[in-house]
């Protein structure tokens, strides 16, 4: 299916968009209406932050669209000229490449970053080795009748997934289901003793290339006042700790998926976690 995106200012006739923006305490003048003409002739309507559209371009729109689509099956025409003319935005500004963003706990372990359907990173050890073992705490479960097993929380504690470099023995955390992401930072409380005792087992695959997809759909800047930052620009987490605002925007992901690349070069998903 093809899609044509036409951007324009939000008008009083866009009642549903205005209602949703009001619920979010957002300013209509900082957002832009997007009319989406589908290949079947149906027109849908949504909205985006002007700043985000200007910065992230087409990949941002794909990643944040509520529409379902098959990856690789997009034919997108971006008709942004009416908005560009009104706001004096050049085409170069609209299509500029986004800056890499990924959680701080992965610092030193990202070999490649790309803005695809979602922000996507290839993991590595600090030596640069990207052939890594997967170790985990949790249960293994079949989802959607797929042949591979997904790592899920156990009855006793949230899942914990790490990568281990078989050459150097270095190990680092990929995802902690009890500490990482928006819900764990601001909503869900966990017994600290449960998080400290989660023995790891190896996921039975060879050392492989590991790829993460990350979700960043929470509009932190629009909702910043709700987090009540202090004079040092830190906010309080649900566990009582305080975190710098810029780190919150990086670590407060709302989705994570882990894939390994099998011997045929195909990515196989083994973790799928909604975090908001």
Protein Blocks (a to p, Z undefined) as FASTA:
>chain_A
ZZddddddddfklmmlmmmmmmnopafklpccdddddfkopacdddddfklmmmnmmmlm
mmmpcbdcdehiaccdddfklmmmmnopafklmmpccdddddfklgoiafbdcddfbccd
ddddfkopabdcdddedddddehhiabdcddddfkbccddddddfknopacdfbdcklgc
jklmmmpccdfklmmmccdddddddddddddddddfbcfklmmmmnopafkopacdfkop
acdfklmmmmmccbdcdddddfkopacdfbdcdfZZ
